[in-house]
Amino acid sequence: MTQYPFETAHDLPPCSISVTNELTKTGNWRNSKPVFHKEKCIQCGICWKVCPNACIELGEYPTWNMDYCKGCGVCAEECPKDAIEMVDERVMI
């Protein structure tokens, strides 16, 4: 298991502070989408901190604004409890 040099997500600097508007929507670039597993989540907020498009909002649990999620998978990669998995959403013809 990866050891992290911080105790909570609030100890981390934000990855980005994105402007979300009609010109910055990147959701249609996506090949994969995040699927959240609430039962695994420890509410650490790391996903929110590392999202390069700032499309994750924190409440009781994180939620994704799919208009801005480009499916990069950074949130899933950095989640210490594997509460996020990336699934292919391409349509095969």
N, C-alpha and C positions, 0 to 999 in steps of 0.2 A: 504494500500500500504506500502511496506517495505521502511523504511528510510535507506539510505546508508551514511556512514561516509566519503564520498569522493565526489568531484565534477565531476571529469572525470575519465575515465579508466586509464589515465596516472598517477593518484594518487595511484593506486593499484600496489602492486608487482606482477610480473607474477606468475601464478600458477606453470608453469613448463617451462623449456627450454628443449624441447625434441630434440633428434637427430632423424631425419627422413631419414631412409635408408631402404634397402630391408629387413633387419633383424628386423626392428621395425614396419613393417606394421601391423596394427590391424583392418583394415576395414572389414576383413572377420569374425570377432568376432560379428559383429553387428546384433542385432535383430530389432533395431529401427534406423531411420535416421532422421537428422534434416531437416525440411522444413522451408525455410526462407521466411518471408513476408515483402518485401521491404517497402511497404507502412506504416508499423508500426515502422520501424527502425528509431531511433534517432541518430545513428552513435556514440554511447557512447563508444564502444569498450570493454564493459564488457565481452561479449562472448569470445573475443580473450584473455583477461586476465585470465579467469577462466578455459579455456580448458586444461585438464590435458595432452593431447597429442600434444598440440601446432599445431593442424591441421587447425586452422582458420587463414586466411590471411586477413589483413585489406587493403582495397583500398577505393574506393568511398563507397562501402558497403562490409560487410564481405563475404568471400567465404570459403568453406570447401574443404579440400583435403580429399576426401572420402577413399583414400587408407589408411589413418591413423585415421580416425574417427571411434571410436569403439561404438558409439551410447550411450554413458553414460548419455546424457541429461543434463549435468551441464550447458551448454550454454543456453538451453531453460529454465531451472529452474531459472537462475540468470538474464535473460533478463527482465529489468524493464517495457518493453512495450509489452511483449508477442509476439515479432516479430519472434520467433523461436518455432516451435512445433515439437514434436517427433512423428513420424508415424511408425507403425509396417511395416516391410518389409519382414517378414518371409513368406515363401511360404507354404500354407496349402495344404497337400496332402490328 
